[in-house]
Amino acid sequence: MATYSPAELARELGYVDEDRAGRVVRDYLRAKYPDHPKYQRWILDEEQADDVRAHVPRKS
């Protein structure tokens, strides 16, 4: 089973010039999963990655 990091998904969505890699994805994840422990690494499964792809707009 594949896993993804916020930085990987952000790059896939075109966010390559962020100050902190994956920030746009982490912001979305924090809003969607407010109970995720602070300062814990996000490791996303395929279903969660697909949710990010569906809800975080591609950067043009």
JODACOR-V403390 format. One record per residue. N is the residue number from 1. SS is DSSP state (H for helix, E for strand, - for the rest). D_LAST is the distance of its C-alpha to the last C-alpha in Angstrom with 2 decimals. Layout:
<<N & SS & D_LAST> <N & SS & D_LAST>>
This chain:
<<1 & - & 29.65> <2 & - & 26.29> <3 & - & 25.08> <4 & E & 21.79> <5 & - & 21.08> <6 & H & 18.39> <7 & H & 17.22> <8 & H & 17.00> <9 & H & 14.96> <10 & H & 12.53> <11 & H & 12.14> <12 & H & 11.88> <13 & - & 8.96> <14 & - & 7.10> <15 & - & 8.95> <16 & - & 11.09> <17 & - & 12.07> <18 & - & 13.66> <19 & - & 17.32> <20 & - & 18.47> <21 & - & 16.83> <22 & - & 16.10> <23 & H & 16.68> <24 & H & 14.11> <25 & H & 15.74> <26 & H & 19.19> <27 & H & 18.80> <28 & H & 18.19> <29 & H & 21.06> <30 & H & 23.37> <31 & H & 23.01> <32 & H & 23.66> <33 & - & 26.42> <34 & - & 28.20> <35 & - & 31.22> <36 & - & 29.57> <37 & - & 31.69> <38 & - & 30.25> <39 & - & 29.57> <40 & - & 29.76> <41 & - & 27.36> <42 & - & 24.98> <43 & - & 25.63> <44 & E & 23.90> <45 & - & 25.39> <46 & H & 23.74> <47 & H & 24.11> <48 & H & 22.55> <49 & H & 19.59> <50 & H & 19.13> <51 & H & 19.37> <52 & H & 16.60> <53 & H & 14.33> <54 & H & 15.45> <55 & H & 15.07> <56 & - & 12.24> <57 & - & 8.96> <58 & - & 6.21> <59 & - & 3.77> <60 & - & 0.00>>
